[in-house]
Amino acid sequence: MKIGGFSIVLILGIINFLLLLFQLSSGLRWIKVKMTVHRKTGITLCIVALCHGILAYLSQ
């Protein structure tokens, strides 16, 4: 599964990494965000990680 020559699993993996970095930095108060933003990005991280895992499993 590819979009524009890039694997969807790879794209979701990069998005996961960026969301994880954001969650870590906002949780440790390196950057200041509202709790609602932190909570919503955590939910988004969970959904994207689930899609990433399922697609990685199905693509093999």
N, C-alpha and C positions, 0 to 999 in steps of 0.2 A: 504494500500500500504506500503510494507515494503522492506527494503534492509538489508540483514544480520541481521534480527531481530529488526531493528530500523525503526521507522516510517519516511517516506520521508518528511512529514510535520515537524517533529521534527528536522531533519537534516537541512532543509532549514531555519527553525527558528533560529537555532544556527548560521548558516552562516550569516543570516540577522543581528543578534546581533553583531557578530564580524565585519562585514562591517560597521555597524552603529558606533561602537566604533572607528574604523579607521577613518571614515569620521569626527567624532567629534574631535578627537585628531589632525588630520591634518588640519582641518578648524580653530581650535583655536591655531594652531602653537605649540602644545606640541611636535609634531614630525615634522620634516622638510621633505616634499616631493615636487616634482615638481607639478605644477598645472595640467599637463596632467594626472598624476597618480591619483590625487584627482578627476578629472573629470571622468576618466574611472571607478574608483571604485564606484562613485556615480551612473553611468549608470548601472553598474553591480548590485548595491544594489537595484535599481528600478526594474530591470528584475527579480531578485531572490525574491524580496518581492511580486511581482505580481504572480509569480509561486506559492509561499508559500500560498498566499491568495486564489488563485483559487483551489489549491489542498485541502486546509483546508475546503473550502466551499463544494467541491464535495465529500469529504470523510464522511460528516455527513449525 
